[in-house]
Amino acid sequence: MYATLLLVVGVFVGGVATYWIPFALDTLTADSTVRTQKDADKKADFKDPPFTVELRYETFGPGFANPWHMVLDRPLTQAEQKQLTSVRGEGTEYFAQVHKILAPLGARVITYAGYALGRDNTARSFFLNLHSDRNAELSIVDMKSKIDSCSPSTAQTVVTQPPAGTVEVPGVLWDLDSGNDNPIAVDENDEHKGEPYFWYNQIDLGDGAAPGALRVQSAVGRESCRWHIEARYTDTAGEHGPVRIPAEGEIFTEALPSHPAQRFTLSEMYADGENAWRCSGKVVTSNCRGPA
């Protein structure tokens, strides 16, 4: 009887073991497999660049109506001077006509900074479009400007529509002539306007987040500068960087020449109801109403 009972118990225990041991092993193995897969996914995720950056310069065309300069690395010929100073108008219409004349000659457009710097300046505007394919979250927590080189402008001709006042441009501003490598907030409604942007902000990327975008103006004083940005970011592993923006090449922000060979400035509205030109330097046209 006892032998029979032992046999029955043995068969039962054996059956249970036959079922539960593989189940337990599968469970343990599954947990280990999941952890291994997660570790592999994390390693693969972190092998990719933390984020990518598209640097897109603001397009200057007939619709651009902010105060501006156009500069050219040679003097205008007599015929070109006459054609330019025959242009009449203001705002968008005026710019469209001037741009049509000068752009095919290789002239470049530069602007004023959209923030009161308390000195003469020129600026370049562009957008930083930032995206991360990582599954894990990351945050850009700081950006610094790093100047590679500066030199005097090569321009010989300057054509200007002067500002009537400060023109507000949203986003951030790097003042490359100030010695401060932080971008400052310049949004009109930002309570921290005029202060370093990344003291109070960060750009969150990864984990399916929408691409981040930052509108940037870079201002210079007496010299043109080639420069880049160094960004730092944080993720679950800590803080990292710097990451160079752009990865290759440099950003170029152009200054005006101190003593151009020719200067053409659109003057104030005259009594006859027309804007006119003021000109200086080696100018041979009768369409100017005074010195620039």
Backbone as CSV, one residue per row, in Angstrom:
resi,resn,N_x,N_y,N_z,CA_x,CA_y,CA_z,C_x,C_y,C_z
1,MET,0.827,-1.217,0.000,0.000,0.000,0.000,0.854,1.256,0.000
2,TYR,1.860,1.208,0.929,2.744,2.382,0.998,3.527,2.552,-0.301
3,ALA,3.900,1.414,-0.870,4.647,1.480,-2.135,3.788,2.078,-3.235
4,THR,2.501,1.664,-3.202,1.582,2.205,-4.218,1.406,3.709,-4.039
5,LEU,1.248,4.114,-2.744,1.069,5.551,-2.449,2.284,6.345,-2.887
6,LEU,3.455,5.794,-2.580,4.682,6.489,-2.971,4.790,6.609,-4.490
7,LEU,4.336,5.527,-5.147,4.378,5.550,-6.606,3.472,6.633,-7.176
8,VAL,2.265,6.715,-6.568,1.304,7.739,-7.022,1.855,9.139,-6.793
9,VAL,2.406,9.373,-5.568,2.974,10.692,-5.247,4.121,11.018,-6.184
10,GLY,4.940,9.978,-6.428,6.070,10.203,-7.323,5.639,10.586,-8.714
11,VAL,4.600,9.863,-9.184,4.091,10.187,-10.516,3.546,11.607,-10.552
12,PHE,2.809,11.990,-9.476,2.221,13.339,-9.406,3.307,14.407,-9.385
13,VAL,4.288,14.195,-8.485,5.381,15.173,-8.385,6.151,15.262,-9.687
14,GLY,6.344,14.104,-10.270,7.058,14.108,-11.543,6.306,14.862,-12.611
15,GLY,4.979,14.647,-12.611,4.173,15.365,-13.603,4.199,16.852,-13.373
16,VAL,4.071,17.238,-12.104,4.122,18.678,-11.781,5.458,19.270,-12.181
17,ALA,6.508,18.526,-11.835,7.851,19.023,-12.183,8.018,19.137,-13.686
18,THR,7.485,18.127,-14.375,7.600,18.144,-15.836,6.934,19.392,-16.424
19,TYR,5.846,19.849,-15.792,5.118,21.018,-16.286,5.744,22.332,-15.792
20,TRP,5.992,22.405,-14.451,6.363,23.673,-13.853,7.837,24.041,-14.035
21,ILE,8.708,23.045,-14.055,10.124,23.389,-14.194,10.400,24.088,-15.536
22,PRO,9.922,23.516,-16.658,10.123,24.248,-17.930,9.452,25.610,-17.931
23,PHE,8.258,25.697,-17.272,7.561,26.991,-17.207,8.394,28.021,-16.452
24,ALA,8.940,27.547,-15.290,9.768,28.459,-14.486,11.015,28.854,-15.248
25,LEU,11.630,27.863,-15.906,12.820,28.177,-16.702,12.506,29.132,-17.834
26,ASP,11.364,28.922,-18.500,10.953,29.829,-19.578,10.743,31.236,-19.050
27,THR,10.110,31.311,-17.866,9.852,32.631,-17.276,11.152,33.344,-16.966
28,LEU,12.067,32.615,-16.307,13.358,33.226,-15.973,14.132,33.603,-17.227
29,THR,14.091,32.710,-18.185,14.791,32.969,-19.448,14.183,34.160,-20.178
30,ALA,12.841,34.256,-20.137,12.163,35.381,-20.798,12.563,36.698,-20.173
31,ASP,12.593,36.733,-18.817,13.007,37.963,-18.134,14.425,38.346,-18.529
32,SER,15.294,37.345,-18.569,16.684,37.604,-18.950,16.779,38.061,-20.395
33,THR,15.971,37.434,-21.268,15.968,37.800,-22.694,15.496,39.236,-22.884
34,VAL,14.439,39.614,-22.132,13.916,40.983,-22.212,14.976,41.977,-21.775
35,ARG,15.647,41.659,-20.641,16.696,42.558,-20.163,17.833,42.666,-21.166
36,THR,18.213,41.534,-21.734,19.292,41.530,-22.729,18.907,42.339,-23.953
37,GLN,17.645,42.160,-24.394,17.173,42.896,-25.559,17.126,44.393,-25.282
38,LYS,16.672,44.747,-24.066,16.620,46.166,-23.699,18.015,46.761,-23.670
39,ASP,18.972,46.001,-23.106,20.351,46.485,-23.069,20.895,46.658,-24.482
40,ALA,20.582,45.688,-25.348,21.049,45.776,-26.740,20.418,46.966,-27.449
41,ASP,19.109,47.156,-27.223,18.419,48.292,-27.848,19.003,49.610,-27.362
42,LYS,19.313,49.667,-26.055,19.858,50.899,-25.483,21.227,51.198,-26.075
43,LYS,22.063,50.138,-26.184,23.386,50.332,-26.766,23.274,50.788,-28.224
44,ALA,22.365,50.147,-28.970,22.167,50.533,-30.368,21.653,51.957,-30.462
45,ASP,20.730,52.332,-29.566,20.152,53.672,-29.554,21.245,54.713,-29.320
46,PHE,22.161,54.407,-28.406,23.189,55.363,-28.043,24.351,55.387,-29.031
47,LYS,24.368,54.440,-29.972,25.389,54.492,-31.019,25.054,55.543,-32.056
48,ASP,23.774,55.840,-32.238,23.348,56.857,-33.197,23.730,58.241,-32.692
49,PRO,23.915,59.208,-33.591,24.150,60.589,-33.140,22.997,61.043,-32.247
50,PRO,23.271,61.808,-31.201,22.194,62.220,-30.298,21.114,63.028,-31.004
51,PHE,21.524,63.854,-31.945,20.554,64.641,-32.710,21.218,65.126,-33.988
52,THR,20.393,65.484,-34.944,20.884,66.055,-36.196,20.418,67.500,-36.287
53,VAL,21.154,68.304,-37.033,20.863,69.732,-37.134,20.844,70.155,-38.592
54,GLU,19.763,70.794,-38.995,19.708,71.452,-40.301,19.850,72.945,-40.064
55,LEU,20.879,73.535,-40.622,21.096,74.972,-40.492,20.564,75.624,-41.767
56,ARG,19.478,76.352,-41.639,18.807,76.926,-42.813,18.830,78.452,-42.719
57,TYR,19.544,79.070,-43.654,19.645,80.523,-43.644,18.340,81.152,-44.111
58,GLU,18.017,82.283,-43.509,16.803,82.995,-43.897,16.904,83.406,-45.356
59,THR,15.847,83.155,-46.105,15.841,83.445,-47.529,15.507,84.921,-47.756
60,PHE,16.361,85.593,-48.484,16.128,86.991,-48.802,15.648,87.084,-50.242
61,GLY,14.459,87.587,-50.416,13.894,87.712,-51.748,12.992,88.917,-51.813
62,PRO,12.176,88.998,-52.827,11.321,90.171,-53.002,10.390,90.443,-51.836
63,GLY,10.068,89.431,-51.031,9.171,89.662,-49.908,9.858,90.137,-48.655
64,PHE,11.166,90.260,-48.694,11.906,90.661,-47.499,11.896,92.173,-47.373
65,ALA,11.325,92.677,-46.286,11.123,94.129,-46.197,11.789,94.770,-44.990
66,ASN,12.592,94.013,-44.217,13.278,94.604,-43.069,14.369,95.557,-43.532
67,PRO,14.846,96.452,-42.671,16.013,97.271,-43.036,17.185,96.355,-43.386
68,TRP,17.991,96.735,-44.356,19.013,95.824,-44.841,20.138,96.580,-45.521
69,HIS,21.207,95.859,-45.792,22.292,96.303,-46.658,22.466,95.249,-47.746
70,MET,22.932,95.665,-48.903,23.458,94.737,-49.896,24.892,95.167,-50.162
71,VAL,25.810,94.198,-50.179,27.227,94.514,-50.344,27.791,93.731,-51.523
72,LEU,28.756,94.333,-52.185,29.365,93.754,-53.379,30.869,93.951,-53.296
73,ASP,31.636,92.972,-53.769,33.092,93.028,-53.636,33.782,93.802,-54.759
74,ARG,33.059,94.655,-55.437,33.643,95.539,-56.458,32.774,96.776,-56.571
75,PRO,33.317,97.873,-57.104,32.488,99.057,-57.334,31.504,98.812,-58.472
76,LEU,30.381,99.530,-58.419,29.417,99.478,-59.519,29.937,100.317,-60.685
77,THR,29.686,99.860,-61.879,30.049,100.639,-63.063,29.113,101.848,-63.172
78,GLN,29.440,102.752,-64.060,28.599,103.933,-64.248,27.179,103.526,-64.647
79,ALA,27.062,102.560,-65.545,25.733,102.121,-65.985,24.963,101.471,-64.841
80,GLU,25.655,100.674,-64.025,25.005,100.019,-62.882,24.581,101.037,-61.835
81,GLN,25.398,102.060,-61.618,25.044,103.121,-60.677,23.768,103.838,-61.129
82,LYS,23.716,104.161,-62.396,22.542,104.862,-62.926,21.291,104.018,-62.799
83,GLN,21.429,102.707,-63.086,20.282,101.819,-62.975,19.806,101.722,-61.522
84,LEU,20.729,101.587,-60.598,20.369,101.473,-59.181,19.696,102.741,-58.681
85,THR,20.293,103.887,-58.948,19.776,105.136,-58.389,18.543,105.654,-59.129
86,SER,18.126,104.945,-60.147,16.868,105.274,-60.816,15.684,104.597,-60.125
87,VAL,15.960,103.674,-59.215,14.901,102.947,-58.502,14.189,103.898,-57.550
88,ARG,12.865,103.827,-57.541,12.052,104.615,-56.621,11.065,103.677,-55.923
89,GLY,10.694,104.052,-54.723,9.741,103.231,-53.985,10.147,103.106,-52.533
90,GLU,9.536,102.168,-51.836,9.879,101.931,-50.444,9.429,100.519,-50.069
91,GLY,9.940,100.038,-48.935,9.518,98.751,-48.403,9.771,97.596,-49.358
92,THR,8.780,96.702,-49.448,8.906,95.488,-50.244,9.142,95.798,-51.713
93,GLU,8.411,96.776,-52.237,8.541,97.132,-53.655,9.957,97.601,-53.959
94,TYR,10.476,98.426,-53.086,11.814,98.982,-53.276,12.857,97.875,-53.223
95,PHE,12.746,97.014,-52.214,13.719,95.940,-52.084,13.707,95.019,-53.306
96,ALA,12.519,94.713,-53.784,12.402,93.817,-54.940,13.168,94.370,-56.135
97,GLN,13.064,95.668,-56.362,13.751,96.274,-57.498,15.269,96.278,-57.306
98,VAL,15.708,96.645,-56.104,17.147,96.680,-55.830,17.739,95.273,-55.886
99,HIS,17.036,94.324,-55.296,17.510,92.943,-55.278,17.647,92.400,-56.702
100,LYS,16.705,92.744,-57.565,16.730,92.279,-58.957,17.958,92.799,-59.695
101,ILE,18.397,94.001,-59.340,19.564,94.592,-59.992,20.862,94.015,-59.433
102,LEU,20.967,93.919,-58.106,22.250,93.615,-57.466,22.530,92.128,-57.273
103,ALA,21.495,91.326,-57.032,21.732,89.903,-56.766,22.461,89.199,-57.910
104,PRO,22.092,89.448,-59.182,22.829,88.788,-60.277,24.293,89.203,-60.364
105,LEU,24.650,90.333,-59.736,26.045,90.778,-59.738,26.857,90.100,-58.638
106,GLY,26.180,89.323,-57.796,26.870,88.644,-56.703,26.769,89.364,-55.374
107,ALA,25.883,90.351,-55.268,25.729,91.088,-54.019,25.102,90.202,-52.942
108,ARG,25.496,90.445,-51.703,25.007,89.689,-50.559,24.139,90.582,-49.687
109,VAL,23.122,89.996,-49.066,22.222,90.751,-48.195,22.597,90.497,-46.746
110,ILE,22.757,91.559,-45.981,22.951,91.448,-44.536,22.001,92.429,-43.866
111,THR,21.680,92.164,-42.614,20.661,92.952,-41.930,21.213,93.601,-40.668
112,TYR,20.348,94.309,-39.998,20.635,94.817,-38.657,20.130,93.791,-37.635
113,ALA,20.747,93.774,-36.474,20.262,92.887,-35.416,18.892,93.356,-34.954
114,GLY,17.994,92.400,-34.721,16.656,92.734,-34.244,16.612,92.920,-32.746
115,TYR,17.573,93.651,-32.217,17.670,93.894,-30.773,18.609,95.072,-30.586
116,ALA,18.286,95.967,-29.681,19.092,97.170,-29.473,20.403,96.806,-28.772
117,LEU,21.514,96.895,-29.508,22.821,96.556,-28.936,23.597,97.790,-28.491
118,GLY,23.089,98.960,-28.817,23.756,100.178,-28.386,24.997,100.521,-29.202
119,ARG,25.118,99.954,-30.392,26.251,100.234,-31.273,25.876,99.826,-32.686
120,ASP,26.697,100.262,-33.640,26.481,99.836,-35.018,26.718,98.334,-35.119
121,ASN,25.930,97.669,-35.935,26.082,96.224,-36.076,25.482,95.780,-37.399
122,THR,25.878,94.611,-37.815,25.187,93.907,-38.878,24.927,92.500,-38.375
123,ALA,23.992,91.799,-39.019,23.588,90.497,-38.502,23.263,89.541,-39.632
124,ARG,23.217,88.261,-39.287,22.753,87.226,-40.202,21.746,86.367,-39.463
125,SER,20.653,86.049,-40.150,19.578,85.268,-39.539,19.533,83.870,-40.138
126,PHE,19.289,82.896,-39.280,19.133,81.522,-39.754,18.310,80.730,-38.746
127,PHE,17.911,79.551,-39.156,17.124,78.664,-38.307,17.928,77.410,-38.015
128,LEU,17.880,76.959,-36.756,18.427,75.659,-36.368,17.249,74.710,-36.204
129,ASN,17.132,73.737,-37.102,16.101,72.712,-36.993,16.745,71.453,-36.427
130,LEU,16.313,71.027,-35.240,16.952,69.943,-34.509,16.016,68.744,-34.406
131,HIS,16.572,67.546,-34.638,15.769,66.324,-34.601,16.600,65.183,-34.037
132,SER,15.946,64.290,-33.306,16.625,63.107,-32.781,15.806,61.861,-33.093
133,ASP,16.477,60.832,-33.626,15.838,59.544,-33.889,15.941,58.594,-32.700
134,ARG,16.522,59.035,-31.640,16.681,58.161,-30.480,15.331,57.825,-29.841
135,ASN,15.260,56.621,-29.303,14.059,56.241,-28.556,14.045,56.878,-27.179
136,ALA,15.228,57.109,-26.635,15.335,57.715,-25.305,15.258,59.234,-25.403
137,GLU,14.745,59.849,-24.346,14.652,61.298,-24.295,16.037,61.910,-24.099
138,LEU,16.223,63.114,-24.652,17.409,63.907,-24.366,17.017,65.373,-24.419
139,SER,17.812,66.220,-23.788,17.513,67.657,-23.750,18.783,68.446,-24.016
140,ILE,18.720,69.361,-24.977,19.828,70.291,-25.192,19.714,71.377,-24.128
141,VAL,20.738,71.501,-23.308,20.662,72.389,-22.144,21.583,73.592,-22.245
142,ASP,22.433,73.622,-23.276,23.323,74.778,-23.392,23.905,74.844,-24.800
143,MET,24.125,76.059,-25.270,24.833,76.296,-26.519,25.764,77.486,-26.315
144,LYS,26.952,77.377,-26.855,27.935,78.450,-26.777,28.449,78.769,-28.178
145,SER,28.747,80.027,-28.432,29.377,80.404,-29.694,30.891,80.289,-29.551
146,LYS,31.528,79.796,-30.604,32.980,79.691,-30.632,33.479,80.328,-31.929
147,ILE,34.205,81.423,-31.808,34.678,82.149,-32.989,35.934,81.482,-33.527
148,ASP,35.920,81.170,-34.828,37.070,80.561,-35.477,38.027,81.611,-36.025
149,SER,37.495,82.668,-36.632,38.346,83.737,-37.156,37.490,84.947,-37.475
150,CYS,38.098,86.120,-37.433,37.423,87.364,-37.817,38.371,88.187,-38.680
151,SER,37.818,88.943,-39.611,38.632,89.751,-40.510,37.786,90.886,-41.074
152,PRO,38.433,91.940,-41.596,37.674,93.048,-42.177,36.855,92.602,-43.378
153,SER,35.785,93.313,-43.636,34.929,93.008,-44.783,35.680,93.218,-46.089
154,THR,35.360,92.394,-47.065,35.964,92.530,-48.399,35.103,93.378,-49.337
155,ALA,33.956,93.833,-48.859,33.025,94.563,-49.725,33.575,95.939,-50.097
156,GLN,33.285,96.367,-51.327,33.669,97.696,-51.796,32.468,98.595,-52.051
157,THR,31.300,97.978,-52.199,30.074,98.747,-52.423,29.047,98.368,-51.369
158,VAL,28.401,99.387,-50.796,27.368,99.165,-49.783,26.103,99.913,-50.204
159,VAL,25.003,99.196,-50.295,23.696,99.783,-50.599,22.810,99.535,-49.394
160,THR,22.167,100.601,-48.874,21.506,100.511,-47.573,20.094,101.069,-47.584
161,GLN,19.197,100.361,-46.935,17.925,100.932,-46.504,18.007,101.013,-44.989
162,PRO,18.215,102.201,-44.425,18.422,102.315,-42.978,17.140,102.045,-42.205
163,PRO,17.277,101.612,-40.952,16.089,101.336,-40.142,15.482,102.618,-39.609
164,ALA,14.164,102.589,-39.416,13.481,103.722,-38.788,13.518,103.571,-37.271
165,GLY,13.892,102.391,-36.797,13.961,102.092,-35.366,14.348,100.631,-35.224
166,THR,14.347,100.123,-34.005,14.690,98.723,-33.783,13.582,97.826,-34.310
167,VAL,13.948,96.838,-35.094,12.983,95.877,-35.632,13.104,94.584,-34.827
168,GLU,12.053,94.253,-34.080,12.093,93.077,-33.230,12.077,91.799,-34.059
169,VAL,12.996,90.896,-33.759,13.055,89.587,-34.402,13.002,88.528,-33.305
170,PRO,12.019,87.623,-33.307,11.913,86.631,-32.241,13.053,85.616,-32.304
171,GLY,13.288,84.931,-31.187,14.303,83.897,-31.140,15.422,84.253,-30.195
172,VAL,16.658,83.952,-30.618,17.828,84.250,-29.790,18.834,85.030,-30.618
173,LEU,19.720,85.725,-29.917,20.740,86.537,-30.577,22.102,86.230,-29.973
174,TRP,23.067,85.922,-30.846,24.463,85.858,-30.423,25.138,87.161,-30.830
175,ASP,25.640,87.908,-29.865,26.402,89.118,-30.154,27.880,88.735,-30.150
176,LEU,28.424,88.458,-31.320,29.781,87.933,-31.433,30.837,88.972,-31.103
177,ASP,30.448,90.231,-31.023,31.393,91.310,-30.740,31.463,91.645,-29.255
178,SER,30.643,90.974,-28.451,30.517,91.349,-27.039,31.447,90.579,-26.120
179,GLY,31.993,89.447,-26.605,32.786,88.595,-25.722,31.939,87.635,-24.912
180,ASN,30.618,87.732,-25.027,29.698,86.826,-24.331,29.319,85.702,-25.289
181,ASP,29.620,84.458,-24.913,29.356,83.339,-25.824,27.974,82.725,-25.634
182,ASN,27.132,83.314,-24.775,25.768,82.821,-24.578,24.800,83.490,-25.549
183,PRO,23.838,82.759,-26.091,22.764,83.409,-26.852,21.785,84.061,-25.876
184,ILE,21.301,85.233,-26.225,20.340,85.900,-25.336,18.939,85.825,-25.932
185,ALA,17.950,85.767,-25.062,16.554,85.742,-25.489,16.160,87.128,-25.976
186,VAL,15.486,87.198,-27.128,15.108,88.506,-27.662,13.621,88.576,-28.007
187,ASP,12.831,87.572,-27.601,11.387,87.657,-27.823,10.814,88.808,-27.011
188,GLU,9.965,89.598,-27.647,9.395,90.774,-26.995,8.647,90.405,-25.722
189,ASN,7.940,89.275,-25.733,7.102,88.894,-24.586,7.795,87.965,-23.597
190,ASP,9.074,87.724,-23.786,9.824,86.856,-22.876,10.191,87.649,-21.627
191,GLU,9.792,87.145,-20.464,10.093,87.857,-19.218,11.593,87.902,-18.940
192,HIS,12.347,87.028,-19.605,13.796,87.002,-19.425,14.519,87.587,-20.636
193,LYS,13.840,88.432,-21.377,14.443,89.071,-22.540,15.740,89.778,-22.149
194,GLY,16.771,89.564,-22.960,18.063,90.169,-22.684,18.977,89.305,-21.832
195,GLU,18.454,88.186,-21.315,19.242,87.273,-20.488,19.608,86.028,-21.289
196,PRO,20.640,85.292,-20.849,21.014,84.069,-21.571,19.843,83.106,-21.712
197,TYR,19.583,82.678,-22.922,18.407,81.868,-23.236,18.385,80.552,-22.473
198,PHE,19.518,79.869,-22.394,19.533,78.534,-21.788,19.601,78.563,-20.263
199,TRP,19.589,79.737,-19.676,19.413,79.802,-18.223,17.997,79.366,-17.836
200,TYR,17.061,79.562,-18.745,15.656,79.317,-18.404,14.968,78.353,-19.380
201,ASN,15.692,77.885,-20.397,15.064,77.048,-21.418,15.943,75.849,-21.753
202,GLN,15.309,74.810,-22.301,16.013,73.683,-22.878,15.216,73.204,-24.084
203,ILE,15.852,72.411,-24.939,15.186,71.893,-26.126,15.097,70.381,-25.988
204,ASP,13.879,69.854,-25.834,13.666,68.424,-25.610,13.513,67.693,-26.935
205,LEU,14.258,66.593,-27.082,14.247,65.800,-28.309,14.186,64.315,-27.953
206,GLY,14.057,63.458,-28.977,14.026,62.018,-28.771,12.682,61.537,-28.260
207,ASP,12.524,60.211,-28.177,11.293,59.590,-27.687,10.083,60.065,-28.478
208,GLY,10.276,60.251,-29.781,9.165,60.653,-30.643,8.800,62.114,-30.568
209,ALA,9.610,62.926,-29.860,9.291,64.351,-29.734,9.386,65.038,-31.090
210,ALA,8.570,66.056,-31.267,8.610,66.837,-32.506,9.965,67.532,-32.627
211,PRO,10.453,67.745,-33.840,11.726,68.451,-34.009,11.683,69.820,-33.346
212,GLY,12.811,70.227,-32.773,12.911,71.547,-32.181,13.405,72.543,-33.208
213,ALA,13.031,73.788,-33.053,13.458,74.833,-33.988,13.842,76.076,-33.198
214,LEU,14.918,76.693,-33.612,15.396,77.890,-32.945,15.781,78.903,-34.011
215,ARG,15.168,80.093,-33.940,15.547,81.157,-34.876,16.698,81.943,-34.255
216,VAL,17.747,82.131,-35.041,18.982,82.716,-34.526,19.351,83.947,-35.339
217,GLN,19.793,84.990,-34.634,20.490,86.096,-35.273,21.887,86.159,-34.683
218,SER,22.869,86.369,-35.533,24.245,86.552,-35.060,24.701,87.934,-35.501
219,ALA,25.170,88.718,-34.543,25.550,90.106,-34.823,27.050,90.290,-34.661
220,VAL,27.618,91.124,-35.545,29.032,91.474,-35.464,29.166,92.987,-35.485
221,GLY,30.364,93.450,-35.169,30.628,94.886,-35.173,31.490,95.279,-36.353
222,ARG,32.778,95.481,-36.111,33.672,96.004,-37.142,34.203,94.942,-38.091
223,GLU,34.195,93.685,-37.682,34.776,92.642,-38.521,33.792,91.511,-38.786
224,SER,33.942,90.875,-39.944,33.172,89.681,-40.271,33.774,88.498,-39.517
225,CYS,32.918,87.566,-39.103,33.411,86.438,-38.310,32.904,85.105,-38.854
226,ARG,33.794,84.108,-38.806,33.447,82.718,-39.057,33.421,82.027,-37.699
227,TRP,32.349,81.285,-37.431,32.174,80.750,-36.088,31.324,79.493,-36.118
228,HIS,31.216,78.819,-34.995,30.346,77.660,-34.865,29.755,77.622,-33.467
229,ILE,28.878,76.675,-33.260,28.181,76.515,-31.980,28.622,75.203,-31.333
230,GLU,28.795,75.211,-30.028,29.048,73.983,-29.275,27.878,73.764,-28.320
231,ALA,27.185,72.642,-28.518,25.983,72.337,-27.728,26.269,71.236,-26.717
232,ARG,25.606,71.300,-25.582,25.673,70.244,-24.571,24.259,69.719,-24.341
233,TYR,24.161,68.405,-24.061,22.848,67.801,-23.849,22.908,66.803,-22.698
234,THR,21.747,66.511,-22.154,21.638,65.527,-21.079,20.703,64.401,-21.508
235,ASP,20.962,63.201,-20.992,20.057,62.064,-21.147,20.153,61.228,-19.877
236,THR,19.660,60.007,-19.902,19.643,59.187,-18.689,21.043,58.842,-18.205
237,ALA,22.042,58.980,-19.068,23.414,58.656,-18.675,24.177,59.869,-18.158
238,GLY,23.552,61.047,-18.165,24.220,62.242,-17.661,24.316,63.337,-18.701
239,GLU,25.326,64.207,-18.547,25.517,65.329,-19.468,26.635,64.998,-20.446
240,HIS,26.453,65.435,-21.699,27.400,65.104,-22.761,27.695,66.341,-23.614
241,GLY,28.763,66.219,-24.377,29.105,67.276,-25.315,30.555,67.699,-25.137
242,PRO,30.986,68.699,-25.879,30.159,69.485,-26.799,29.924,68.797,-28.144
243,VAL,28.782,69.121,-28.761,28.456,68.694,-30.115,28.601,69.917,-31.022
244,ARG,29.389,69.780,-32.079,29.665,70.928,-32.946,28.534,71.150,-33.938
245,ILE,28.117,72.407,-34.074,27.093,72.814,-35.034,27.640,74.011,-35.828
246,PRO,27.736,73.871,-37.169,27.479,72.671,-37.959,28.596,71.659,-37.777
247,ALA,28.325,70.396,-38.110,29.320,69.346,-37.917,30.574,69.630,-38.731
248,GLU,30.393,70.204,-39.914,31.510,70.583,-40.772,31.296,72.012,-41.259
249,GLY,32.369,72.720,-41.479,32.243,74.095,-41.955,31.972,75.070,-40.835
250,GLU,31.588,76.279,-41.215,31.402,77.352,-40.247,30.187,78.197,-40.624
251,ILE,29.758,79.005,-39.692,28.724,80.009,-39.934,29.458,81.323,-40.228
252,PHE,28.989,82.054,-41.221,29.652,83.308,-41.587,28.707,84.474,-41.346
253,THR,29.144,85.414,-40.532,28.370,86.626,-40.262,29.203,87.825,-40.707
254,GLU,28.644,88.584,-41.637,29.432,89.602,-42.336,29.230,90.997,-41.770
255,ALA,30.331,91.734,-41.667,30.308,93.135,-41.242,30.357,94.042,-42.463
256,LEU,30.079,95.319,-42.237,30.233,96.307,-43.301,31.670,96.779,-43.367
257,PRO,32.150,97.168,-44.544,33.500,97.734,-44.635,33.547,99.111,-43.979
258,SER,34.675,99.428,-43.379,34.813,100.739,-42.716,34.833,101.876,-43.727
259,HIS,35.489,101.658,-44.863,35.624,102.709,-45.874,35.368,102.122,-47.256
260,PRO,34.087,101.887,-47.598,33.787,101.315,-48.918,34.107,102.312,-50.027
261,ALA,34.385,101.766,-51.191,34.656,102.635,-52.340,33.404,103.392,-52.757
262,GLN,32.239,102.778,-52.567,30.963,103.399,-52.918,29.933,103.090,-51.830
263,ARG,29.115,104.091,-51.550,28.019,103.894,-50.603,26.763,104.558,-51.167
264,PHE,25.672,103.795,-51.200,24.383,104.298,-51.685,23.351,104.048,-50.592
265,THR,22.682,105.124,-50.160,21.709,105.015,-49.080,20.382,105.625,-49.510
266,LEU,19.303,104.871,-49.297,17.982,105.419,-49.596,17.667,106.484,-48.557
267,SER,17.400,107.705,-49.023,17.180,108.815,-48.095,15.733,108.872,-47.636
268,GLU,15.467,109.824,-46.783,14.107,110.026,-46.303,13.207,110.519,-47.433
269,MET,11.901,110.513,-47.187,10.953,110.988,-48.195,11.123,112.498,-48.403
270,TYR,11.224,112.888,-49.636,11.385,114.306,-49.934,10.028,114.966,-50.177
271,ALA,10.066,116.302,-50.291,8.825,117.067,-50.418,8.057,116.715,-51.681
272,ASP,8.769,116.234,-52.688,8.090,115.889,-53.939,7.434,114.506,-53.869
273,GLY,7.504,113.878,-52.688,6.818,112.604,-52.499,7.607,111.385,-52.917
274,GLU,8.905,111.557,-53.180,9.727,110.426,-53.590,10.855,110.160,-52.614
275,ASN,11.146,108.881,-52.416,12.411,108.530,-51.774,13.507,108.753,-52.801
276,ALA,14.666,109.160,-52.336,15.771,109.402,-53.254,17.041,108.800,-52.658
277,TRP,18.145,108.962,-53.377,19.402,108.363,-52.965,20.383,109.407,-52.484
278,ARG,21.152,109.037,-51.496,22.338,109.792,-51.091,23.537,108.899,-51.383
279,CYS,24.597,109.477,-51.939,25.711,108.664,-52.426,27.048,109.265,-52.007
280,SER,28.019,108.373,-51.773,29.366,108.811,-51.400,30.394,107.916,-52.069
281,GLY,31.631,108.452,-52.190,32.721,107.674,-52.763,32.851,107.911,-54.256
282,LYS,33.363,106.921,-54.939,33.612,107.030,-56.375,32.318,106.799,-57.146
283,VAL,31.464,107.820,-57.088,30.139,107.719,-57.689,30.058,108.689,-58.860
284,VAL,29.608,108.204,-60.005,29.473,109.054,-61.196,28.054,108.924,-61.734
285,THR,27.125,109.461,-61.004,25.732,109.482,-61.434,25.103,110.765,-60.916
286,SER,24.146,111.290,-61.664,23.506,112.557,-61.279,22.213,112.301,-60.504
287,ASN,21.943,111.040,-60.140,20.677,110.724,-59.489,20.747,110.772,-57.967
288,CYS,21.779,111.390,-57.402,21.934,111.450,-55.943,21.612,112.848,-55.431
289,ARG,20.989,112.922,-54.263,20.583,114.200,-53.686,21.475,114.666,-52.556
290,GLY,22.590,114.024,-52.372,23.499,114.435,-51.308,24.397,113.289,-50.905
291,PRO,25.303,113.551,-49.956,26.248,112.502,-49.539,25.575,111.458,-48.635
292,ALA,26.020,110.219,-48.756,25.470,109.129,-47.932,26.036,109.231,-46.512
